Amino acid sequence: MFDRLAEIESKYVDLADQVNDPDIIANQSEWRKLMKEYSDMTPLIEAYREYKSVKEAIEEGLELLNEKLDDDFRDLVKEEFSQNKDRLEELKKEITILLLPKDPNDDKNVIMEIRGGAGGDEAALFAGDLFRMYARYAEGRRWKVELMNANENDLGGFKEVSFMITGAGAYSRMKYESGVHRVQRIPTTESGGRIHTSTVTVAVMPEAEEVDVHIDMNDVRVDVFRASGNGGQCVNTTDSAVRMTHLPTGIVVSCQNEKSQLKNKEQALKVLYARVYERERQAHDAAISADRRSQVGTGDRSERIRTYNFPQGRVTDHRIGLTLHKIDSILNGELDELMNALITTDQMEKMQAGGMEE
């Protein structure tokens, strides 16, 4: 591992020279590309350089402890030696994680789709709760949330809703939300006080560009229709809503949230690219040996990943066996504790699968 780090550091030094080269700076597209690579490598190099410095301090401490020292100074050296050994272990873990292969989609924006499953109106209401939860989480991280399409029910929930989250590292955190979310609570319409169980499906897809996936527009049928609102009321009187059908895959996308047909076409095309890309990505993942894939999982829409139990005030993530008794704060967008635990587990499993050693 450390031979590899020495090579990476050498490349980092070369990159530092290149990003300060006036000729390269003049070529802005090339400079931005190199600058991103340089920035991506910086956390690893900083950790590696600190590791070398701490290791050197440990060796110096060992030499000092072999000499004759007065008791006070020896105690001081021992304390510093112990702290440096602990820090060295921490740095080894940090470096190992930083060396893990990075998901190429982690820096991308995300398109999310939430659909009410089993449970009818109650499922639609919870779909609305999840949408608001993610929107608040995104706002807390200063990410932008853009509603793309919504199909509301009469009670203010969503039969389905799709939206985009734009912000640095959005996919790296939101990708763990794909799957079936189960809710257990007493519906407001339930007179007998019985707990009902409903499900909502969440899909998280990285925003795809034309370079990520090719779609021949001759293979896409575009239909326009009149947008409808809650209860069948017309949102407007023009054919502004758009439905796109990708004939080779049968994927259908509808967008009607914007009043402009052109904007709805743009939104629908974004979702279509994301869905086709996600389909290709999942097919590729399925071809990879199961024992090399993360156990945390980030893509199976049929996998039950989490239960929200209102009577007990708890949220349980079944993939990592984590239960938190803070359902109100979680539904208010405080998701970092859950997401950090998922990311840590994912990283640990990848480290074990990779068998990374010194």
C-alpha angles and dihedrals in degrees: 000000000000094000086057091049091054089054091048091050090052090052089047091055090051090050090051089057092047097050088053094047109113092216092055093043088056089060097065097186092052092043092051090050093051092043091055091050089048092049092047091054096046099084091051094047093047090052092046093050091049088049091055091047093049092046090053090050090052091052091049090049091053090052091050093049089056090059129077108269134169114255097253094050092044090053090051092050091047092052092049091045091053092048091050092051090052091047091049091057091048091051092049089056092046092050093047090053092046089052093055113113108268121233102246089219097055095099094048130104116250137232112208129194122193120190131182110239129178112001106055113220093006090056090049090051091051090048085059090049091053092047090053090045092055093042091054091046091051092048090051089057091044093247120147120245118204120186109223105175135353134185107191129195126220093266097058097263129115128252082194136347132182127193142162126237114203120194146100111296094359095143093045089066105026096050091082090065095074113115143050118326114199124204127197115192145119108269117229087238092055110102096180095059093239121157113241126201118216134169136218126192120220123194121190118193130176113241106259127212130202089262090058097053135006120230119182105215088212085070092055122086113204120201125181125204142163114283115240129202138203111326093008095293115150116253089198139344099245130085093253100137117095133207120191123193119194100210099201093055102023091233111157123198127184128190125180105146096103123068090222118080090210092055091047089052090052091049093046091050091052090053092045092053090048094049095047090046091049091050091052092045093051091048088053092048091049089058091058116091109268094231091061094055124091114264090217091070126206107195119036107110092191094057115104101227108166143018124206108200110190100184090056095035092230139131119202125193104205096197094066101019093241119153122187122187095212106091094152095055092044092052087048089064102267095136103139096098091054095042095045090053091050092048092048092049091047091051094047092051092049090050091052092046091049093047091215112191138175 
